Amino acid sequence: MTAPAEAGLAAPVTTPTATVPAAGPAAGQVAGPGTPSVPDPALHPVMDPVTNPVMDPVGAQAATDAAAPPSAAVLPGQPTGFSPELARRDIPILHRTVNGHPLVWLDNGATTQKPRQVIEALAGFYGSTNSNIHRGAHTMAREATEAYEAGRAAVARFLGAPSPDDIVFVRGTTEAINLVAQSWGRANLGPGDDILVSTLEHHSNIVPWQLIAKETRARVVPVPLQPDGQVDLDAYADLLSMRTQLVALSQVSNVLGTVVPVREMTALAHRYGAKVLVDGAQAVAHFPVDVTDLDADFYAFSGHKLFAPTGIGALYAKPEVLAKMAPWQGGGNMIESVDFTRTTYAPVPHRMEAGTGHISGVVGLLAALNWLTSFDRNAIAAHETALTAHAQQALSTVPGLELLGSAPGRVGVLTFTLAGQDPSGIADWLDRDGIAIRAGHHCAQPALAHYGLTSAARASLALYNTPEEVDKLVASLQQLQLQQGG
């Protein structure tokens, strides 16, 4: 979707929309000149293409091209510079069947599916370059270290961060927020301090603040929502004070699809000397982000919501803030010297990365960034905006369906209730038709409580979804209601 000016969008980079080659660091697309080579699995086969054809880049491409459905219809407002089929042909799992039906993956808010370039990069790393990093002097240790640090540089560029040293690798957004709460929070929060948290937050941006508030005797103060699902900016301005030490915001709601005016809210918080942490887990896959433009003190995202592997994510922190943060965990890799009287720590960001990191995850994240940025991201946003509008209109034809939130400019997160139907029953019904959605509280119980709910169904869109898939969702829901009425 096209985010508002407050979202702090980076200038898009228009690149060819052709499918890119195997996208480990060897592809060199995001990593830049001088990036070390992670061997291409096409040159270093590591799995039998007969028993596992997904790992055969030539066979996989032929198979996915052959399985790809015809090009989707062009929606009003959708440019011709991007088609979801350009993405779909790279993603093997989208060409499987579930319960005898072609898979319709509409659970992207929980996790996104992975392009073959990411799958091949992981296989290539483990087949040819697997080694620990930063501590070895042999060839493979150097290659693995260079690949890992190339991934850090790529994340910095992707977020518009001034330096790779501003990027800390973590397991995901949840770990990033806990790191900030336990490291920065323990040193800077005290009795009577306020932590403002919007009501639309994921539990990962609520519970860590409750834990550190209990420890430091600070307090967590919720910022209310307006009826349409937007943050109440007047209430937010009233809640800010010299007691406010931190503001925690999701850039995009995982339940309502609301795009929060982060830049405006950050500027207000900074007037009171407060720091701002932005949860970007639901934002980075939908539109470019520039943390420098946002002026955020912290920004976190998860790779698995960005077409990358699970268990890898990144935290950006302003260098002057990160430099003052004490280690969150102790162990190997984060030290300069250790004896029984004194330990000195490595400089940031390594000081915050104790132990062996998710090295292959970083390689996969780099491949995902290469893949995503091979497309025109403005065209992707326009496609998603048009698809979301189509979905809203189509869902309105389902009897008894109520869509939560009506904030303008929302991304494709469509959470709904259906009269007479339990959300888990809706998900089960749709699964019989091969349609994957999510049901439950979505780890955002306060946001649902705003609408008087404890559970709801959610369909969430990504760049590879099509109007035909939305129509299948709507037809299945209509059939469910017809059966209920009969």
Residue pairs with C-beta under 8 A, 6 or more apart in sequence:
1 259
1 286
1 287
1 381
1 384
1 385
1 388
1 409
1 410
1 411
1 412
2 287
2 381
2 382
2 385
2 409
3 9
3 259
3 283
3 286
3 287
3 381
3 409
3 411
4 259
4 261
4 409
5 263
6 260
6 261
6 262
6 263
6 264
6 265
7 251
7 259
7 260
7 261
7 262
7 263
7 283
7 287
7 289
7 294
8 262
8 263
8 289
8 290
8 291
8 293
8 294
9 287
9 288
9 289
9 290
9 293
10 160
10 288
10 289
10 290
10 293
11 288
12 288
12 376
12 377
12 378
13 373
13 377
14 81
14 376
14 378
15 373
15 374
15 375
15 376
16 374
17 81
17 82
17 86
17 374
17 375
17 376
17 379
18 86
18 374
19 61
19 86
19 89
19 90
19 374
20 27
20 29
20 117
20 370
20 371
20 374
21 27
21 40
21 117
22 40
22 41
22 42
22 57
22 117
22 120
22 121
22 124
22 367
23 29
23 115
23 117
23 118
23 120
23 121
23 366
23 367
23 368
23 370
23 371
23 374
24 38
24 39
24 40
24 117
24 120
24 121
24 124
24 125
24 147
24 363
24 366
24 367
25 31
25 35
25 36
25 37
25 38
25 121
25 146
25 147
25 150
25 151
25 363
25 366
26 35
26 37
26 38
26 39
26 40
26 124
27 117
27 367
27 370
28 35
29 370
29 373
29 374
30 154
30 157
30 158
30 366
30 369
30 370
30 373
31 150
31 151
31 153
31 154
31 366
31 370
32 150
32 153
32 154
32 157
35 146
35 147
35 150
36 142
36 143
36 146
36 147
36 150
37 143
38 121
38 124
38 125
38 128
38 129
38 143
38 147
38 363
39 124
39 127
39 128
39 129
40 120
40 124
41 55
41 57
41 120
41 121
41 123
41 124
41 127
41 128
42 57
42 58
42 120
44 124
44 127
44 128
45 55
45 56
45 127
46 55
46 123
46 124
46 126
46 127
46 128
47 55
47 56
47 123
47 127
49 55
49 56
49 59
53 59
53 60
53 63
54 60
54 92
54 116
54 119
55 119
55 120
55 123
57 116
57 120
60 92
60 116
61 89
61 116
63 92
63 95
64 88
64 89
64 90
64 91
64 92
64 95
64 116
65 89
67 95
68 85
68 88
68 89
68 95
69 85
69 88
69 102
69 466
69 468
71 83
71 85
72 83
72 84
72 85
72 466
72 467
72 468
73 467
73 468
74 80
75 383
75 386
75 387
75 389
75 390
75 467
76 386
76 389
77 382
77 385
77 386
77 389
78 382
78 383
78 386
78 387
79 378
79 379
79 382
79 383
81 376
81 378
81 379
82 375
82 376
82 379
82 380
82 382
82 383
82 463
83 383
84 383
84 463
84 464
84 465
84 466
85 466
86 375
87 115
87 375
87 463
87 464
88 94
88 95
88 464
88 466
90 115
90 116
90 117
90 371
91 113
91 114
91 115
91 116
91 464
92 116
92 119
93 103
93 105
93 113
93 114
94 103
94 105
94 113
94 464
95 102
95 103
96 103
97 103
97 434
98 431
98 434
98 436
99 431
99 432
99 433
99 434
100 434
101 433
101 434
101 435
102 434
103 434
103 436
104 433
104 434
104 435
104 436
104 469
104 472
104 473
105 113
105 436
105 462
105 464
105 465
106 435
106 436
106 437
106 459
106 460
106 461
106 465
106 469
106 473
107 436
107 437
107 438
107 458
107 459
107 460
108 285
108 305
108 460
108 461
108 462
108 465
109 254
109 282
109 305
109 413
109 438
109 442
109 458
109 460
110 438
110 460
111 304
111 305
111 310
112 285
112 304
112 305
112 306
112 307
112 462
113 307
113 462
113 464
114 307
114 308
114 309
114 364
114 368
115 307
115 367
115 368
115 371
117 367
117 368
117 370
117 371
118 307
118 308
118 309
118 364
118 367
118 368
118 371
120 367
121 363
121 364
121 366
121 367
122 309
122 360
122 363
122 364
122 367
125 144
125 147
125 359
125 360
125 363
126 360
129 140
129 143
129 144
129 147
130 140
130 144
130 360
131 138
131 140
131 141
131 143
131 144
132 141
132 144
132 356
132 359
133 141
133 144
133 145
133 148
133 356
133 357
133 359
134 145
134 333
134 350
135 141
135 332
135 333
136 142
136 145
144 359
147 359
147 362
147 363
147 366
148 357
148 359
148 362
148 363
149 164
150 366
151 169
151 362
151 363
151 365
151 366
152 164
152 167
152 169
152 349
152 362
153 164
154 365
154 366
154 369
154 370
155 161
155 164
155 167
155 314
155 316
155 365
155 369
156 162
156 163
156 164
156 166
156 167
156 316
158 284
158 289
158 369
158 373
159 167
159 284
159 289
159 290
159 291
159 299
159 314
159 316
160 289
160 290
160 291
160 292
160 293
161 167
161 291
161 292
161 316
162 292
162 319
163 319
164 349
165 319
165 347
165 348
165 349
166 316
166 317
166 318
166 319
166 322
166 349
167 314
167 315
167 316
167 349
168 176
168 179
168 314
168 315
168 316
168 317
168 322
168 348
168 349
168 352
168 353
169 312
169 313
169 314
169 349
169 353
169 357
169 358
169 362
170 176
170 179
170 300
170 313
170 314
170 315
171 311
171 312
171 313
171 358
172 281
172 302
172 303
172 304
172 310
172 311
172 312
172 313
173 202
173 204
173 205
173 279
173 280
173 281
173 300
173 301
173 302
173 313
174 204
174 208
174 302
175 313
176 298
176 300
176 313
176 314
176 315
177 204
177 205
177 208
177 248
177 277
177 279
177 300
178 208
178 328
179 315
179 328
179 352
180 208
180 277
180 298
180 300
180 315
180 317
181 208
181 209
181 211
181 212
182 208
182 212
182 328
183 325
183 326
183 327
183 328
183 352
184 275
184 298
184 321
184 325
185 209
185 212
185 216
185 246
186 212
186 215
186 216
186 326
187 324
187 325
187 326
188 245
188 246
188 275
189 195
189 212
189 213
189 216
189 218
189 245
189 246
190 216
190 217
190 218
191 216
191 217
191 218
192 217
192 218
192 219
192 243
193 216
193 218
193 219
193 243
193 244
193 245
194 218
194 219
194 221
194 239
194 241
194 243
194 244
194 245
195 209
195 213
195 218
195 219
195 220
195 221
195 244
195 245
195 246
195 247
195 248
196 221
196 222
196 223
196 236
196 239
196 240
196 244
196 246
196 247
196 248
196 269
196 274
197 205
197 206
197 209
197 220
197 221
197 222
197 223
197 247
197 248
198 222
198 223
198 225
198 231
198 236
198 248
198 249
198 250
198 260
199 222
199 223
199 224
199 225
199 231
199 446
199 447
199 450
200 225
200 229
200 231
200 250
200 253
200 255
200 256
200 258
200 260
200 444
200 446
200 447
200 450
201 248
201 249
201 250
201 279
201 444
201 446
201 447
202 250
202 254
202 279
202 281
202 443
202 444
203 443
203 444
203 445
204 279
204 443
205 248
205 249
205 250
205 277
205 279
206 220
206 248
206 446
209 220
209 246
209 248
210 220
212 218
213 219
213 220
218 245
221 239
222 446
223 231
223 232
223 235
223 236
223 239
224 232
224 235
225 231
225 232
225 447
225 450
226 232
228 405
228 406
228 407
229 253
229 256
229 257
229 258
229 404
229 405
229 406
229 407
229 410
229 450
230 258
230 260
230 407
231 249
231 258
231 260
231 261
231 265
233 261
233 264
233 265
236 265
236 268
237 268
240 247
240 268
240 269
240 271
240 272
240 274
241 272
242 272
242 273
244 269
244 272
244 274
245 274
245 275
246 274
246 275
246 276
246 277
247 265
247 266
247 269
247 274
247 275
247 276
247 277
248 276
248 277
248 279
249 260
249 262
249 265
249 276
249 277
249 278
249 279
250 260
250 278
250 279
250 281
250 282
250 283
251 259
251 260
251 262
251 278
251 279
251 280
251 282
251 283
251 289
252 258
252 259
252 260
252 280
252 282
252 283
252 286
252 411
252 413
253 260
253 282
253 405
253 413
253 444
253 447
254 281
254 282
254 413
254 442
254 443
254 444
254 460
255 404
255 405
255 413
255 415
255 442
255 444
255 447
255 448
255 456
255 458
256 404
256 405
256 407
256 410
256 413
256 415
256 447
257 388
257 405
257 407
257 410
257 411
257 412
257 413
257 414
257 415
258 405
258 407
258 410
259 283
259 407
259 409
259 410
259 411
262 276
262 278
262 294
262 296
263 293
263 294
263 295
265 276
266 276
266 278
266 294
266 295
266 296
267 295
269 275
269 276
270 276
270 295
275 297
275 298
275 321
276 295
276 296
276 297
276 298
277 296
277 297
277 298
277 299
277 300
278 291
278 294
278 296
278 298
278 299
278 300
279 300
280 289
280 299
280 300
280 301
281 300
281 301
281 302
281 305
282 305
282 411
282 413
283 289
283 301
283 411
284 301
284 305
284 306
285 305
285 306
285 307
285 372
285 462
285 463
286 381
286 384
286 411
286 412
287 377
287 381
288 377
289 299
291 299
291 316
296 316
297 317
297 318
297 321
298 315
298 316
298 317
298 318
298 321
299 315
299 316
300 313
300 314
300 315
300 316
301 313
301 314
302 312
302 313
303 309
303 310
303 311
303 312
303 313
303 314
303 361
303 364
303 365
303 368
304 310
304 311
304 312
306 365
306 368
306 369
306 372
307 368
307 371
307 372
308 361
308 364
308 365
308 367
308 368
308 369
309 358
309 360
309 361
309 364
309 365
310 361
311 358
311 361
312 358
312 361
312 362
312 364
312 365
314 365
315 352
317 325
319 348
322 348
322 349
322 352
323 348
325 348
325 352
327 334
327 345
327 351
327 352
327 354
328 352
328 354
329 354
329 355
330 343
330 354
331 354
331 355
332 354
332 355
332 356
333 346
333 350
333 353
333 354
333 355
333 356
333 357
334 345
334 346
334 350
334 351
334 352
334 353
334 354
335 343
335 344
335 345
335 346
336 344
336 345
336 346
337 343
337 344
345 351
375 463
380 463
383 463
384 411
384 412
384 461
384 462
384 463
387 412
387 461
387 465
387 466
387 467
387 470
388 410
388 411
388 412
388 414
388 461
390 467
390 470
391 412
391 414
391 459
391 461
391 470
391 473
392 403
392 414
394 470
394 471
394 474
395 401
395 403
395 414
395 416
395 473
395 474
395 477
396 403
397 474
397 478
398 418
398 474
398 477
398 478
398 481
399 419
399 478
399 481
399 485
400 418
400 419
400 420
400 421
400 481
401 416
401 417
401 418
401 419
401 477
402 416
402 417
402 418
402 419
403 414
403 415
403 416
404 415
404 416
404 417
404 448
404 451
404 453
404 456
405 415
411 461
412 460
412 461
412 462
412 465
413 458
413 460
413 461
414 458
414 459
414 460
414 461
415 442
415 456
415 457
415 458
416 456
416 457
416 458
416 459
417 423
417 453
417 456
417 457
418 426
418 457
418 477
418 480
418 481
419 481
420 481
420 484
421 480
421 481
421 484
422 455
423 439
423 440
423 455
423 456
423 457
424 439
424 440
424 455
426 437
426 439
426 457
426 477
426 480
427 437
427 438
427 439
427 457
429 476
429 480
430 436
430 437
430 473
430 476
430 477
433 472
433 476
435 469
435 472
435 473
435 476
437 457
437 458
437 459
437 460
437 473
438 457
438 458
438 460
439 455
439 456
439 457
439 458
440 455
440 456
441 448
441 454
441 455
441 456
442 448
442 456
442 458
445 454
448 454
448 455
448 456
459 473
461 470
